[in-house]
């Protein structure tokens, strides 16, 4: 089966689609973007876009930064 060049292109998501993936309000993504703490994004014309791979990487990085909660005693 031939390798399609389009299959190697990163999937681009709008801010609304990224918010759905992260299960966060669009306003939160806008705030994170303002602070520079959220997932990597970029402008293409007037649109703010997110690469799917960047969102996954950011999620993985956040998972690694989770502070340990209180442990239950057994």
C-alpha angles and dihedrals in degrees: 000000000000120000109246115218090217090061089063094052114104115249110248119212130194119233089260092052091046090051090052091050091049092040090230132124117266088238089060092054089049090051093047089049090052091050093042092233102107131082118305113275138168141196123248105185104312096336126097109218136186127205111230090226091054091052091051091048091049091049090051091049091050091050089056091051097053109128113234112254127219111295120229115238117237 
